[in-house]
Amino acid sequence: MHGAIIGDIVGSVYEWDNIKTKDFPFFGEKCFFTDDTVMTIAVAEALLNGGTANDFIDSMKKYGRLYPNRGYGGNFNAWLTSDDRKPYNSWGNGSAMRVSPCAWWADSLEEAELLAEKSAAVTHNHPEGIKGAQATAAAIYLARINKEKGEIKRYIEEKYGYDLSRTLDEIRPVYQFNESCQETVPEAIIAFLESNDFEDAVRNAISLGGDSDTLAAITGSIAEAAYGVRSETITRAFQFLDDNLCALINAWIDVGKPIGALFQH
């Protein structure tokens, strides 16, 4: 979960001002947390509350209303601010950027994928929306249990059909802003596969351009599980959060569930 939040914060300033380089300040002065962080926190609280469909709906609506104007998509924002509790068949990348707590809560790969589906389906019940969340959660879980990158790549390609054979250098020149799971999740996973450490993974994702904060949130969530995150990086990220969001993270830790690896190894 730390990895998604850090990726979101670092990528926040580049979402509407894309860059195609890895050479940039990791935490710029104008960085901020966006809807990616808010909804990741919401998913974590939903799991703490029981992990039912109603828990996910309640938490998302609660946090979405507590933190308006954080960059929510139009359809999602309409759902947040209405009394409607039905999904709206979205294939957007929002289902994948918020899913990381599911992979840390789960005790098996199958449970990670099931929880990912449940967290996605309350809004993103389109097959591509569910697929994006499940593929992300699977990658996180496999990295969490120390599977090699080659094994993670094969599993995602074989089960979810994403093409992970492309390189960042092939993707970067032609990649443009895209909010779909099908053109965000594979690219985010590739950014992880080509990385050397946590920070390098986040830089890879942002260097593609596109929906930078969400790409970096997804990549960061996988990279955290693979590499861990330095304690000073986590401390710096927490400075961008308010007490309410920090309290939820602490509540997660208090129940004894791993939130991610604290130190890079």
Secondary structure, 3 states (H helix, E strand, C coil): CHHHHHHHHHHHHHCCCCCCCCCCCCCCCCCCCCHHHHHHHHHHHHHHCCCCHHHHHHHHHHHHHHCCCCCCCHHHHHHHCCCCCCCCCCCECHHHHCCHHHHHHCCCHHHHHHHHHHHHHCCCCCHHHHHHHHHHHHHHHHHHCCCCHHHHHHHHHHHHCCCCCCCHHHHCCCCCCCCECCCCHHHHHHHHHCCCCHHHHHHHHHHCCCCHHHHHHHHHHHHHHHHCCCHHHHHHHHCCCCHHHHHHHHHHHHCCCCCCCCCCC
